[in-house]
Amino acid sequence: MSTLTAPLSTTAPRALAPTALDRALLVLSRVLARTAESRMQRRATRRLDDEVRRVARERGRSAMADAEFALRVR
């Protein structure tokens, strides 16, 4: 009997089962994706904070008031 005519129950589970390396790569991929997502969120927040500070300074708010505002927001 050739592998083409062999029942799937004898060939498929071994051929398609993920190996330890596959699982490790999947975990690594998820960790990297989470890290990239959190960095993008921090960058977006930082840009927003910078914009808020710039607008506040343009409106004449002092550096001390700006610092107090930053502490209250966080």
PDB file of N, CA, C and O in Angstrom:
ATOM      1  N   MET A   1       0.837  -1.156   0.000  1.00  0.00           N
ATOM      2  CA  MET A   1       0.000   0.000   0.000  1.00  0.00           C
ATOM      3  C   MET A   1       0.898   1.241   0.000  1.00  0.00           C
ATOM      4  O   MET A   1       1.792   1.354   0.839  1.00  0.00           O
ATOM      5  N   SER A   2       0.671   2.163  -0.924  1.00  0.00           N
ATOM      6  CA  SER A   2       1.484   3.381  -0.985  1.00  0.00           C
ATOM      7  C   SER A   2       0.926   4.427  -0.026  1.00  0.00           C
ATOM      8  O   SER A   2      -0.165   4.268   0.522  1.00  0.00           O
ATOM      9  N   THR A   3       1.681   5.484   0.163  1.00  0.00           N
ATOM     10  CA  THR A   3       1.213   6.537   1.075  1.00  0.00           C
ATOM     11  C   THR A   3       0.015   7.280   0.504  1.00  0.00           C
ATOM     12  O   THR A   3      -0.752   7.890   1.250  1.00  0.00           O
ATOM     13  N   LEU A   4      -0.151   7.232  -0.812  1.00  0.00           N
ATOM     14  CA  LEU A   4      -1.300   7.910  -1.407  1.00  0.00           C
ATOM     15  C   LEU A   4      -2.603   7.191  -1.091  1.00  0.00           C
ATOM     16  O   LEU A   4      -3.661   7.817  -1.017  1.00  0.00           O
ATOM     17  N   THR A   5      -2.527   5.891  -0.907  1.00  0.00           N
ATOM     18  CA  THR A   5      -3.746   5.133  -0.619  1.00  0.00           C
ATOM     19  C   THR A   5      -3.870   4.759   0.853  1.00  0.00           C
ATOM     20  O   THR A   5      -4.859   4.142   1.249  1.00  0.00           O
ATOM     21  N   ALA A   6      -2.891   5.120   1.662  1.00  0.00           N
ATOM     22  CA  ALA A   6      -2.951   4.796   3.091  1.00  0.00           C
ATOM     23  C   ALA A   6      -4.026   5.648   3.760  1.00  0.00           C
ATOM     24  O   ALA A   6      -4.245   6.796   3.374  1.00  0.00           O
ATOM     25  N   PRO A   7      -4.682   5.093   4.746  1.00  0.00           N
ATOM     26  CA  PRO A   7      -5.703   5.875   5.451  1.00  0.00           C
ATOM     27  C   PRO A   7      -5.073   7.096   6.139  1.00  0.00           C
ATOM     28  O   PRO A   7      -3.932   7.040   6.599  1.00  0.00           O
ATOM     29  N   LEU A   8      -5.814   8.171   6.202  1.00  0.00           N
ATOM     30  CA  LEU A   8      -5.293   9.396   6.794  1.00  0.00           C
ATOM     31  C   LEU A   8      -4.971   9.237   8.272  1.00  0.00           C
ATOM     32  O   LEU A   8      -4.096   9.928   8.794  1.00  0.00           O
ATOM     33  N   SER A   9      -5.658   8.348   8.939  1.00  0.00           N
ATOM     34  CA  SER A   9      -5.434   8.191  10.376  1.00  0.00           C
ATOM     35  C   SER A   9      -4.004   7.766  10.693  1.00  0.00           C
ATOM     36  O   SER A   9      -3.516   8.034  11.790  1.00  0.00           O
ATOM     37  N   THR A  10      -3.328   7.113   9.760  1.00  0.00           N
ATOM     38  CA  THR A  10      -1.960   6.678  10.043  1.00  0.00           C
ATOM     39  C   THR A  10      -0.931   7.705   9.602  1.00  0.00           C
ATOM     40  O   THR A  10       0.182   7.706  10.129  1.00  0.00           O
ATOM     41  N   THR A  11      -1.255   8.577   8.657  1.00  0.00           N
ATOM     42  CA  THR A  11      -0.250   9.521   8.163  1.00  0.00           C
ATOM     43  C   THR A  11      -0.489  10.956   8.625  1.00  0.00           C
ATOM     44  O   THR A  11       0.467  11.658   8.953  1.00  0.00           O
ATOM     45  N   ALA A  12      -1.714  11.397   8.657  1.00  0.00           N
ATOM     46  CA  ALA A  12      -2.005  12.808   8.912  1.00  0.00           C
ATOM     47  C   ALA A  12      -1.601  13.291  10.308  1.00  0.00           C
ATOM     48  O   ALA A  12      -0.971  14.344  10.405  1.00  0.00           O
ATOM     49  N   PRO A  13      -1.922  12.597  11.369  1.00  0.00           N
ATOM     50  CA  PRO A  13      -1.589  13.161  12.681  1.00  0.00           C
ATOM     51  C   PRO A  13      -0.104  13.431  12.864  1.00  0.00           C
ATOM     52  O   PRO A  13       0.277  14.464  13.417  1.00  0.00           O
ATOM     53  N   ARG A  14       0.724  12.528  12.412  1.00  0.00           N
ATOM     54  CA  ARG A  14       2.159  12.756  12.556  1.00  0.00           C
ATOM     55  C   ARG A  14       2.646  13.839  11.618  1.00  0.00           C
ATOM     56  O   ARG A  14       3.518  14.624  11.990  1.00  0.00           O
ATOM     57  N   ALA A  15       2.115  13.903  10.428  1.00  0.00           N
ATOM     58  CA  ALA A  15       2.579  14.867   9.438  1.00  0.00           C
ATOM     59  C   ALA A  15       2.108  16.283   9.768  1.00  0.00           C
ATOM     60  O   ALA A  15       2.810  17.245   9.461  1.00  0.00           O
ATOM     61  N   LEU A  16       0.938  16.430  10.385  1.00  0.00           N
ATOM     62  CA  LEU A  16       0.371  17.753  10.612  1.00  0.00           C
ATOM     63  C   LEU A  16       0.494  18.250  12.049  1.00  0.00           C
ATOM     64  O   LEU A  16       0.198  19.413  12.323  1.00  0.00           O
ATOM     65  N   ALA A  17       0.917  17.410  12.948  1.00  0.00           N
ATOM     66  CA  ALA A  17       1.024  17.827  14.346  1.00  0.00           C
ATOM     67  C   ALA A  17       2.147  18.855  14.507  1.00  0.00           C
ATOM     68  O   ALA A  17       3.237  18.674  13.963  1.00  0.00           O
ATOM     69  N   PRO A  18       1.883  19.925  15.248  1.00  0.00           N
ATOM     70  CA  PRO A  18       2.933  20.930  15.444  1.00  0.00           C
ATOM     71  C   PRO A  18       4.053  20.388  16.332  1.00  0.00           C
ATOM     72  O   PRO A  18       3.808  19.696  17.320  1.00  0.00           O
ATOM     73  N   THR A  19       5.241  20.711  15.966  1.00  0.00           N
ATOM     74  CA  THR A  19       6.396  20.270  16.749  1.00  0.00           C
ATOM     75  C   THR A  19       6.648  21.277  17.867  1.00  0.00           C
ATOM     76  O   THR A  19       5.997  22.319  17.934  1.00  0.00           O
ATOM     77  N   ALA A  20       7.582  20.959  18.728  1.00  0.00           N
ATOM     78  CA  ALA A  20       7.946  21.883  19.809  1.00  0.00           C
ATOM     79  C   ALA A  20       8.493  23.183  19.227  1.00  0.00           C
ATOM     80  O   ALA A  20       8.242  24.261  19.766  1.00  0.00           O
ATOM     81  N   LEU A  21       9.229  23.084  18.145  1.00  0.00           N
ATOM     82  CA  LEU A  21       9.760  24.287  17.492  1.00  0.00           C
ATOM     83  C   LEU A  21       8.625  25.145  16.942  1.00  0.00           C
ATOM     84  O   LEU A  21       8.654  26.369  17.068  1.00  0.00           O
ATOM     85  N   ASP A  22       7.626  24.508  16.333  1.00  0.00           N
ATOM     86  CA  ASP A  22       6.465  25.253  15.824  1.00  0.00           C
ATOM     87  C   ASP A  22       5.767  26.002  16.953  1.00  0.00           C
ATOM     88  O   ASP A  22       5.410  27.171  16.805  1.00  0.00           O
ATOM     89  N   ARG A  23       5.576  25.327  18.074  1.00  0.00           N
ATOM     90  CA  ARG A  23       4.903  25.968  19.207  1.00  0.00           C
ATOM     91  C   ARG A  23       5.744  27.111  19.771  1.00  0.00           C
ATOM     92  O   ARG A  23       5.209  28.158  20.134  1.00  0.00           O
ATOM     93  N   ALA A  24       7.049  26.911  19.842  1.00  0.00           N
ATOM     94  CA  ALA A  24       7.936  27.966  20.345  1.00  0.00           C
ATOM     95  C   ALA A  24       7.915  29.182  19.420  1.00  0.00           C
ATOM     96  O   ALA A  24       7.896  30.321  19.886  1.00  0.00           O
ATOM     97  N   LEU A  25       7.919  28.940  18.123  1.00  0.00           N
ATOM     98  CA  LEU A  25       7.863  30.055  17.172  1.00  0.00           C
ATOM     99  C   LEU A  25       6.531  30.794  17.265  1.00  0.00           C
ATOM    100  O   LEU A  25       6.485  32.016  17.128  1.00  0.00           O
ATOM    101  N   LEU A  26       5.468  30.068  17.493  1.00  0.00           N
ATOM    102  CA  LEU A  26       4.156  30.692  17.650  1.00  0.00           C
ATOM    103  C   LEU A  26       4.122  31.572  18.902  1.00  0.00           C
ATOM    104  O   LEU A  26       3.601  32.686  18.861  1.00  0.00           O
ATOM    105  N   VAL A  27       4.667  31.081  19.997  1.00  0.00           N
ATOM    106  CA  VAL A  27       4.726  31.870  21.233  1.00  0.00           C
ATOM    107  C   VAL A  27       5.582  33.115  21.021  1.00  0.00           C
ATOM    108  O   VAL A  27       5.201  34.211  21.434  1.00  0.00           O
ATOM    109  N   LEU A  28       6.728  32.951  20.383  1.00  0.00           N
ATOM    110  CA  LEU A  28       7.609  34.083  20.108  1.00  0.00           C
ATOM    111  C   LEU A  28       6.911  35.116  19.231  1.00  0.00           C
ATOM    112  O   LEU A  28       7.026  36.319  19.468  1.00  0.00           O
ATOM    113  N   SER A  29       6.202  34.653  18.236  1.00  0.00           N
ATOM    114  CA  SER A  29       5.469  35.549  17.350  1.00  0.00           C
ATOM    115  C   SER A  29       4.426  36.351  18.120  1.00  0.00           C
ATOM    116  O   SER A  29       4.277  37.552  17.897  1.00  0.00           O
ATOM    117  N   ARG A  30       3.711  35.696  19.017  1.00  0.00           N
ATOM    118  CA  ARG A  30       2.692  36.394  19.818  1.00  0.00           C
ATOM    119  C   ARG A  30       3.323  37.423  20.744  1.00  0.00           C
ATOM    120  O   ARG A  30       2.796  38.524  20.908  1.00  0.00           O
ATOM    121  N   VAL A  31       4.449  37.067  21.349  1.00  0.00           N
ATOM    122  CA  VAL A  31       5.139  38.001  22.246  1.00  0.00           C
ATOM    123  C   VAL A  31       5.605  39.225  21.464  1.00  0.00           C
ATOM    124  O   VAL A  31       5.435  40.355  21.921  1.00  0.00           O
ATOM    125  N   LEU A  32       6.185  39.007  20.303  1.00  0.00           N
ATOM    126  CA  LEU A  32       6.650  40.128  19.484  1.00  0.00           C
ATOM    127  C   LEU A  32       5.487  41.001  19.029  1.00  0.00           C
ATOM    128  O   LEU A  32       5.612  42.224  18.988  1.00  0.00           O
ATOM    129  N   ALA A  33       4.368  40.389  18.690  1.00  0.00           N
ATOM    130  CA  ALA A  33       3.195  41.160  18.268  1.00  0.00           C
ATOM    131  C   ALA A  33       2.667  42.008  19.421  1.00  0.00           C
ATOM    132  O   ALA A  33       2.308  43.169  19.219  1.00  0.00           O
ATOM    133  N   ARG A  34       2.615  41.442  20.630  1.00  0.00           N
ATOM    134  CA  ARG A  34       2.159  42.210  21.799  1.00  0.00           C
ATOM    135  C   ARG A  34       3.106  43.369  22.092  1.00  0.00           C
ATOM    136  O   ARG A  34       2.666  44.473  22.413  1.00  0.00           O
ATOM    137  N   THR A  35       4.407  43.111  21.981  1.00  0.00           N
ATOM    138  CA  THR A  35       5.396  44.155  22.232  1.00  0.00           C
ATOM    139  C   THR A  35       5.253  45.288  21.227  1.00  0.00           C
ATOM    140  O   THR A  35       5.276  46.462  21.594  1.00  0.00           O
ATOM    141  N   ALA A  36       5.106  44.930  19.964  1.00  0.00           N
ATOM    142  CA  ALA A  36       4.948  45.954  18.928  1.00  0.00           C
ATOM    143  C   ALA A  36       3.676  46.761  19.151  1.00  0.00           C
ATOM    144  O   ALA A  36       3.681  47.982  18.988  1.00  0.00           O
ATOM    145  N   GLU A  37       2.598  46.098  19.517  1.00  0.00           N
ATOM    146  CA  GLU A  37       1.329  46.797  19.761  1.00  0.00           C
ATOM    147  C   GLU A  37       1.454  47.769  20.931  1.00  0.00           C
ATOM    148  O   GLU A  37       0.986  48.904  20.846  1.00  0.00           O
ATOM    149  N   SER A  38       2.081  47.334  22.016  1.00  0.00           N
ATOM    150  CA  SER A  38       2.211  48.225  23.176  1.00  0.00           C
ATOM    151  C   SER A  38       3.116  49.408  22.859  1.00  0.00           C
ATOM    152  O   SER A  38       2.865  50.516  23.333  1.00  0.00           O
ATOM    153  N   ARG A  39       4.162  49.196  22.069  1.00  0.00           N
ATOM    154  CA  ARG A  39       5.031  50.312  21.670  1.00  0.00           C
ATOM    155  C   ARG A  39       4.283  51.305  20.806  1.00  0.00           C
ATOM    156  O   ARG A  39       4.457  52.514  20.961  1.00  0.00           O
ATOM    157  N   MET A  40       3.451  50.816  19.896  1.00  0.00           N
ATOM    158  CA  MET A  40       2.670  51.716  19.046  1.00  0.00           C
ATOM    159  C   MET A  40       1.693  52.523  19.890  1.00  0.00           C
ATOM    160  O   MET A  40       1.507  53.714  19.644  1.00  0.00           O
ATOM    161  N   GLN A  41       1.066  51.895  20.882  1.00  0.00           N
ATOM    162  CA  GLN A  41       0.139  52.614  21.756  1.00  0.00           C
ATOM    163  C   GLN A  41       0.864  53.679  22.576  1.00  0.00           C
ATOM    164  O   GLN A  41       0.356  54.788  22.746  1.00  0.00           O
ATOM    165  N   ARG A  42       2.052  53.342  23.083  1.00  0.00           N
ATOM    166  CA  ARG A  42       2.826  54.329  23.845  1.00  0.00           C
ATOM    167  C   ARG A  42       3.222  55.510  22.972  1.00  0.00           C
ATOM    168  O   ARG A  42       3.168  56.657  23.416  1.00  0.00           O
ATOM    169  N   ARG A  43       3.619  55.237  21.730  1.00  0.00           N
ATOM    170  CA  ARG A  43       3.974  56.329  20.810  1.00  0.00           C
ATOM    171  C   ARG A  43       2.786  57.230  20.537  1.00  0.00           C
ATOM    172  O   ARG A  43       2.916  58.454  20.530  1.00  0.00           O
ATOM    173  N   ALA A  44       1.635  56.630  20.312  1.00  0.00           N
ATOM    174  CA  ALA A  44       0.428  57.419  20.042  1.00  0.00           C
ATOM    175  C   ALA A  44       0.077  58.271  21.257  1.00  0.00           C
ATOM    176  O   ALA A  44      -0.293  59.437  21.112  1.00  0.00           O
ATOM    177  N   THR A  45       0.190  57.700  22.445  1.00  0.00           N
ATOM    178  CA  THR A  45      -0.097  58.449  23.667  1.00  0.00           C
ATOM    179  C   THR A  45       0.903  59.579  23.846  1.00  0.00           C
ATOM    180  O   THR A  45       0.530  60.688  24.228  1.00  0.00           O
ATOM    181  N   ARG A  46       2.173  59.301  23.571  1.00  0.00           N
ATOM    182  CA  ARG A  46       3.205  60.323  23.714  1.00  0.00           C
ATOM    183  C   ARG A  46       2.941  61.480  22.761  1.00  0.00           C
ATOM    184  O   ARG A  46       3.083  62.642  23.142  1.00  0.00           O
ATOM    185  N   ARG A  47       2.557  61.172  21.524  1.00  0.00           N
ATOM    186  CA  ARG A  47       2.252  62.236  20.563  1.00  0.00           C
ATOM    187  C   ARG A  47       1.082  63.076  21.045  1.00  0.00           C
ATOM    188  O   ARG A  47       1.095  64.300  20.921  1.00  0.00           O
ATOM    189  N   LEU A  48       0.078  62.421  21.592  1.00  0.00           N
ATOM    190  CA  LEU A  48      -1.084  63.143  22.106  1.00  0.00           C
ATOM    191  C   LEU A  48      -0.683  64.030  23.284  1.00  0.00           C
ATOM    192  O   LEU A  48      -1.101  65.186  23.359  1.00  0.00           O
ATOM    193  N   ASP A  49       0.121  63.498  24.203  1.00  0.00           N
ATOM    194  CA  ASP A  49       0.593  64.293  25.341  1.00  0.00           C
ATOM    195  C   ASP A  49       1.394  65.498  24.866  1.00  0.00           C
ATOM    196  O   ASP A  49       1.218  66.603  25.380  1.00  0.00           O
ATOM    197  N   ASP A  50       2.273  65.293  23.890  1.00  0.00           N
ATOM    198  CA  ASP A  50       3.070  66.395  23.355  1.00  0.00           C
ATOM    199  C   ASP A  50       2.183  67.465  22.734  1.00  0.00           C
ATOM    200  O   ASP A  50       2.427  68.661  22.893  1.00  0.00           O
ATOM    201  N   GLU A  51       1.158  67.024  22.031  1.00  0.00           N
ATOM    202  CA  GLU A  51       0.231  67.971  21.406  1.00  0.00           C
ATOM    203  C   GLU A  51      -0.532  68.760  22.465  1.00  0.00           C
ATOM    204  O   GLU A  51      -0.714  69.969  22.320  1.00  0.00           O
ATOM    205  N   VAL A  52      -0.976  68.099  23.519  1.00  0.00           N
ATOM    206  CA  VAL A  52      -1.692  68.779  24.610  1.00  0.00           C
ATOM    207  C   VAL A  52      -0.783  69.803  25.266  1.00  0.00           C
ATOM    208  O   VAL A  52      -1.215  70.922  25.546  1.00  0.00           O
ATOM    209  N   ARG A  53       0.454  69.443  25.513  1.00  0.00           N
ATOM    210  CA  ARG A  53       1.402  70.378  26.134  1.00  0.00           C
ATOM    211  C   ARG A  53       1.674  71.573  25.231  1.00  0.00           C
ATOM    212  O   ARG A  53       1.730  72.711  25.697  1.00  0.00           O
ATOM    213  N   ARG A  54       1.842  71.312  23.944  1.00  0.00           N
ATOM    214  CA  ARG A  54       2.108  72.403  23.006  1.00  0.00           C
ATOM    215  C   ARG A  54       0.945  73.388  22.980  1.00  0.00           C
ATOM    216  O   ARG A  54       1.152  74.601  23.021  1.00  0.00           O
ATOM    217  N   VAL A  55      -0.266  72.871  22.913  1.00  0.00           N
ATOM    218  CA  VAL A  55      -1.448  73.739  22.894  1.00  0.00           C
ATOM    219  C   VAL A  55      -1.545  74.523  24.197  1.00  0.00           C
ATOM    220  O   VAL A  55      -1.870  75.710  24.185  1.00  0.00           O
ATOM    221  N   ALA A  56      -1.266  73.865  25.318  1.00  0.00           N
ATOM    222  CA  ALA A  56      -1.327  74.551  26.613  1.00  0.00           C
ATOM    223  C   ALA A  56      -0.305  75.677  26.675  1.00  0.00           C
ATOM    224  O   ALA A  56      -0.607  76.756  27.185  1.00  0.00           O
ATOM    225  N   ARG A  57       0.883  75.447  26.170  1.00  0.00           N
ATOM    226  CA  ARG A  57       1.914  76.495  26.186  1.00  0.00           C
ATOM    227  C   ARG A  57       1.534  77.648  25.270  1.00  0.00           C
ATOM    228  O   ARG A  57       1.789  78.811  25.583  1.00  0.00           O
ATOM    229  N   GLU A  58       0.923  77.319  24.141  1.00  0.00           N
ATOM    230  CA  GLU A  58       0.485  78.380  23.234  1.00  0.00           C
ATOM    231  C   GLU A  58      -0.589  79.240  23.885  1.00  0.00           C
ATOM    232  O   GLU A  58      -0.692  80.432  23.594  1.00  0.00           O
ATOM    233  N   ARG A  59      -1.385  78.647  24.759  1.00  0.00           N
ATOM    234  CA  ARG A  59      -2.453  79.391  25.444  1.00  0.00           C
ATOM    235  C   ARG A  59      -1.940  80.098  26.695  1.00  0.00           C
ATOM    236  O   ARG A  59      -2.714  80.740  27.404  1.00  0.00           O
ATOM    237  N   GLY A  60      -0.652  79.985  26.968  1.00  0.00           N
ATOM    238  CA  GLY A  60      -0.062  80.748  28.060  1.00  0.00           C
ATOM    239  C   GLY A  60      -0.033  80.060  29.406  1.00  0.00           C
ATOM    240  O   GLY A  60       0.152  80.725  30.425  1.00  0.00           O
ATOM    241  N   ARG A  61      -0.206  78.766  29.447  1.00  0.00           N
ATOM    242  CA  ARG A  61      -0.152  78.077  30.734  1.00  0.00           C
ATOM    243  C   ARG A  61       1.311  77.917  31.143  1.00  0.00           C
ATOM    244  O   ARG A  61       2.167  77.656  30.298  1.00  0.00           O
ATOM    245  N   SER A  62       1.593  78.072  32.417  1.00  0.00           N
ATOM    246  CA  SER A  62       2.972  77.998  32.900  1.00  0.00           C
ATOM    247  C   SER A  62       3.487  76.559  32.880  1.00  0.00           C
ATOM    248  O   SER A  62       2.724  75.602  32.748  1.00  0.00           O
ATOM    249  N   ALA A  63       4.800  76.444  33.016  1.00  0.00           N
ATOM    250  CA  ALA A  63       5.417  75.115  33.060  1.00  0.00           C
ATOM    251  C   ALA A  63       4.946  74.347  34.292  1.00  0.00           C
ATOM    252  O   ALA A  63       4.761  73.132  34.232  1.00  0.00           O
ATOM    253  N   MET A  64       4.752  75.052  35.410  1.00  0.00           N
ATOM    254  CA  MET A  64       4.278  74.404  36.639  1.00  0.00           C
ATOM    255  C   MET A  64       2.850  73.884  36.451  1.00  0.00           C
ATOM    256  O   MET A  64       2.536  72.763  36.854  1.00  0.00           O
ATOM    257  N   ALA A  65       1.995  74.694  35.845  1.00  0.00           N
ATOM    258  CA  ALA A  65       0.623  74.254  35.587  1.00  0.00           C
ATOM    259  C   ALA A  65       0.622  73.079  34.616  1.00  0.00           C
ATOM    260  O   ALA A  65      -0.186  72.159  34.737  1.00  0.00           O
ATOM    261  N   ASP A  66       1.534  73.123  33.655  1.00  0.00           N
ATOM    262  CA  ASP A  66       1.646  72.019  32.700  1.00  0.00           C
ATOM    263  C   ASP A  66       2.048  70.734  33.415  1.00  0.00           C
ATOM    264  O   ASP A  66       1.507  69.667  33.123  1.00  0.00           O
ATOM    265  N   ALA A  67       2.994  70.828  34.351  1.00  0.00           N
ATOM    266  CA  ALA A  67       3.434  69.648  35.103  1.00  0.00           C
ATOM    267  C   ALA A  67       2.303  69.112  35.985  1.00  0.00           C
ATOM    268  O   ALA A  67       2.105  67.901  36.078  1.00  0.00           O
ATOM    269  N   GLU A  68       1.564  70.017  36.632  1.00  0.00           N
ATOM    270  CA  GLU A  68       0.435  69.581  37.461  1.00  0.00           C
ATOM    271  C   GLU A  68      -0.632  68.892  36.618  1.00  0.00           C
ATOM    272  O   GLU A  68      -1.216  67.888  37.028  1.00  0.00           O
ATOM    273  N   PHE A  69      -0.874  69.440  35.446  1.00  0.00           N
ATOM    274  CA  PHE A  69      -1.850  68.839  34.543  1.00  0.00           C
ATOM    275  C   PHE A  69      -1.402  67.439  34.126  1.00  0.00           C
ATOM    276  O   PHE A  69      -2.202  66.503  34.104  1.00  0.00           O
ATOM    277  N   ALA A  70      -0.124  67.306  33.799  1.00  0.00           N
ATOM    278  CA  ALA A  70       0.402  66.001  33.384  1.00  0.00           C
ATOM    279  C   ALA A  70       0.254  64.977  34.509  1.00  0.00           C
ATOM    280  O   ALA A  70      -0.071  63.817  34.254  1.00  0.00           O
ATOM    281  N   LEU A  71       0.489  65.401  35.749  1.00  0.00           N
ATOM    282  CA  LEU A  71       0.348  64.475  36.875  1.00  0.00           C
ATOM    283  C   LEU A  71      -1.106  64.077  37.082  1.00  0.00           C
ATOM    284  O   LEU A  71      -1.393  62.922  37.398  1.00  0.00           O
ATOM    285  N   ARG A  72      -2.023  65.015  36.909  1.00  0.00           N
ATOM    286  CA  ARG A  72      -3.440  64.707  37.086  1.00  0.00           C
ATOM    287  C   ARG A  72      -3.955  63.789  35.990  1.00  0.00           C
ATOM    288  O   ARG A  72      -4.772  62.906  36.248  1.00  0.00           O
ATOM    289  N   VAL A  73      -3.483  63.993  34.777  1.00  0.00           N
ATOM    290  CA  VAL A  73      -3.948  63.188  33.643  1.00  0.00           C
ATOM    291  C   VAL A  73      -3.499  61.748  33.801  1.00  0.00           C
ATOM    292  O   VAL A  73      -4.255  60.830  33.482  1.00  0.00           O
ATOM    293  N   ARG A  74      -2.305  61.534  34.279  1.00  0.00           N
ATOM    294  CA  ARG A  74      -1.786  60.179  34.426  1.00  0.00           C
ATOM    295  C   ARG A  74      -2.256  59.645  35.715  1.00  0.00           C
ATOM    296  O   ARG A  74      -1.943  58.507  36.063  1.00  0.00           O
TER     297      ARG A  74
END
